[in-house]
């Protein structure tokens, strides 16, 4: 009885975590154009800061 209760509790917690994280077992969707935007911001910062 205790084993079944413990198993049911773990199954419920696993389902709860999967519903709340929304990324369990799958890749996160990337935002289109994000890399280009960040690269442009980094290049502008390097130009202002005089970084190599």
SULSULDA-V465482 format. One record per residue. N is the residue number from 0. RES is the residue in three letters. SS is DSSP state (A for helix, B for strand, O for the rest). NEAR is the number of other ideal C-beta (glycine too) atoms within 12 Angstrom. D_FIRST is the distance of its C-alpha to the first C-alpha in Angstrom with 2 decimals. Layout:
# SULSULDA-V465482
N;RES;SS;NEAR;D_FIRST / N;RES;SS;NEAR;D_FIRST
This chain:
# SULSULDA-V465482
0;UNK;O;7;0.00 / 1;UNK;A;8;3.81 / 2;UNK;A;9;5.43 / 3;UNK;A;10;5.24 / 4;UNK;A;11;6.26 / 5;UNK;A;12;8.63 / 6;UNK;A;13;9.92 / 7;UNK;A;14;10.66 / 8;UNK;A;14;12.37 / 9;UNK;A;14;14.35 / 10;UNK;A;14;15.41 / 11;UNK;A;14;16.61 / 12;UNK;A;14;18.47 / 13;UNK;A;16;20.03 / 14;UNK;A;14;21.30 / 15;UNK;A;13;22.65 / 16;UNK;A;15;24.51 / 17;UNK;A;15;25.95 / 18;UNK;A;12;27.21 / 19;UNK;A;11;28.73 / 20;UNK;A;13;30.48 / 21;UNK;O;12;31.84 / 22;UNK;O;12;32.94 / 23;UNK;O;14;29.82 / 24;UNK;O;10;30.90 / 25;UNK;O;9;34.37 / 26;UNK;O;8;37.71 / 27;UNK;O;11;39.02 / 28;UNK;O;9;41.94 / 29;UNK;O;11;45.20 / 30;UNK;O;10;47.77 / 31;UNK;O;8;50.95 / 32;UNK;O;10;53.88 / 33;UNK;A;13;51.91 / 34;UNK;A;12;53.04 / 35;UNK;A;13;56.67 / 36;UNK;A;14;56.54 / 37;UNK;A;14;55.13 / 38;UNK;A;13;57.66 / 39;UNK;A;14;60.47 / 40;UNK;A;14;59.38 / 41;UNK;A;15;59.22 / 42;UNK;A;14;62.66 / 43;UNK;A;13;64.11 / 44;UNK;A;13;62.72 / 45;UNK;A;13;64.13 / 46;UNK;A;12;67.49 / 47;UNK;A;10;67.62 / 48;UNK;A;10;66.43 / 49;UNK;O;7;68.63 / 50;UNK;O;10;65.74 / 51;UNK;O;5;66.43
